[in-house]
Amino acid sequence: MFLNAFDTSKSTVRLFQYSEKGMNEIVDYFCDHSLNHRYHHTIVGSTAEGLEDCKSDIDVIMFNSKHVVIESINDTYDCTDPEILVVRIPDEGHPGYSKLRVHCIFSIKHFQFGIAPSKYAATKDGKVYLKNSVKELIPAVVKFHTHYSINGPAFHTKSNEHHVKKVLQELGIETQIFDSEYDSLEDVVFCIKSTEWPIEASEWTRRRRASNWPTKELFDNIINAGYYLAAVGSKESKYNEIQWRVSFNKAELLIIESFNETQIHCIRLLKILKNNRLSKIAGNNITSYTMKTVMFWCLEEKSDEFWQSSNLMVCFCFCVSKLKSFVENVFIPNYFLRDRNQFIASEFTCEIQKKTNQYLDRFLRNPKHGISLLLPSYKYSAKTSISELHLIGMNRFILNWLQRRLLTTQENYIVNRDLLWKLYDGYNIQNILLRCDMALEKLKTISYTQPLIKNLQNYMGLLQYILLREEKKTS
């Protein structure tokens, strides 16, 4: 009850998840039905999972639907107009990473091999491999991003209030609806998408689990989620320029969407522990992704009966104990690829390991005291009645709901022109109207899209007027 009132609740997390899922559905639909726009972008990470906090950047994956990856040259693929076809070769020396052998290039201009062939491709053992530096070609810096830098695999971008307001004014949109404190930080990662399940993750499908989790439905959905190949190599490999990291963003989101309230509170507490304490001790060796991995492994060991609100303190201590065991062994296995160690040996030094382990040991000896340091208001909750905590939690949810609706309205106005442009089909107005009508039906199935629906209807009205005028001229 305390966490519902002073941190987050299952209802709030579901609200955030549903909101981002709706926005991703809108963008995916318009990209899938666009004739000229190949690049998709989808929000992932803490924002999509509904677990974001004020310190979180927005993680975005960008991929080209015309970049096709296959597991074998004999595989078929579902793409009518590919630009490049690559064969994925798992790197056995570096689990979780793959090389992409270029099998066929259908559209050279998008890769500019004729200009700088060595920049985006490398030859090894007589075979041509796609370099992860190809990410430099993506249109990562979109209209609202005025500042950006390359940060590892990501383009770190910043949108500021002044620039976005200027663009909105150019569109004739009132800027009073726009948050005066708007400041968006995004990490955009270029990926290649595959709908298959990677062969090196087959162990996950056969793994024997002590719990009754995941359910058959969740298991099947995870397998069908496929994976992404992120444009980044292993820090421990001399061939990292031709390596691509296997990522399971969609599968991880499906798992978190299945969490009950106790599991949500546990992963939130793990993230708070990381942000407030462990980041100062372990630096980047322990990240939000580390905590997510810990949570997934814990779910495999305990049944649903264990993850109950009355057992929250025990559940959280179990998760912290699991993290401590990983630190002691200097090995944290990736949840889907258990041979991949997420700790980097050269960075997770003995001194850092020792300090991290000592802190976790102290925390587990007196977890209530540890939590009171993480959440200062926790010690006052004993004096607050259940009804008061419930009221505080309800008010917090209402405030989150209002803020989310305002943010959705802002996002709809910002993306409106770009989405409508994706429906453009040369000068064939009949085809454009048909595409608009299909898009309208799709938008009606997604909540809080009224601004987009209204603009699309106005656009269709204008097209119908043009058609009517042309008919009068010809008659």
Number of C-alpha atoms within 10 A of each C-alpha: 17 19 17 20 19 16 16 23 23 18 14 21 23 16 17 21 20 18 22 21 17 19 22 17 16 19 16 16 16 21 20 14 15 19 13 12 15 15 19 17 19 18 21 20 21 19 20 27 22 24 21 17 14 5 8 14 18 19 19 21 22 21 22 18 19 19 20 20 25 20 18 11 12 8 9 9 13 8 11 7 12 17 20 18 20 23 22 22 16 21 15 11 9 19 18 27 24 24 24 24 23 19 17 13 16 12 13 11 11 13 19 14 14 9 9 10 11 12 15 20 22 17 13 11 5 7 10 16 22 24 26 26 16 16 21 13 12 16 11 23 16 9 13 19 18 13 12 17 12 13 12 11 20 22 21 22 23 18 19 17 15 13 14 20 21 14 15 16 12 9 13 9 15 11 15 8 12 19 14 12 9 13 12 14 18 19 22 23 25 30 25 21 22 19 15 15 17 18 9 16 17 13 13 13 13 8 9 9 14 11 15 13 15 16 10 10 8 16 15 12 15 21 18 14 19 18 22 23 26 25 26 24 25 19 13 11 11 10 13 20 21 26 28 29 24 25 19 18 17 18 20 20 19 16 16 21 18 13 16 14 18 22 22 21 23 22 23 23 21 23 22 18 20 22 17 13 17 21 16 11 19 21 15 16 18 20 16 21 14 20 22 19 20 24 24 18 19 19 21 16 13 17 15 12 8 16 20 15 15 10 12 17 15 15 21 23 18 17 22 25 18 17 23 21 15 16 20 14 9 18 17 23 18 20 20 23 19 17 18 16 17 19 19 16 14 9 12 17 13 12 11 16 18 14 14 21 20 12 15 21 15 12 17 17 11 10 18 14 15 17 18 13 15 17 17 11 13 16 13 10 17 10 7 10 10 13 10 13 18 15 13 17 22 17 13 18 21 13 12 17 16 11 13 16 14 15 16 19 18 18 13 20 19 19 13 17 14 13 19 17 13 18 22 18 16 9 8 9 16 13 14 18 19 13 18 19 15 12 19 17 11 15 20 13 10 16 11 17 17 14 15 22 19 12 15 21 15 12 15 19 13 12 16 15 12 13 14 11 11 11 10 9 8 6 5
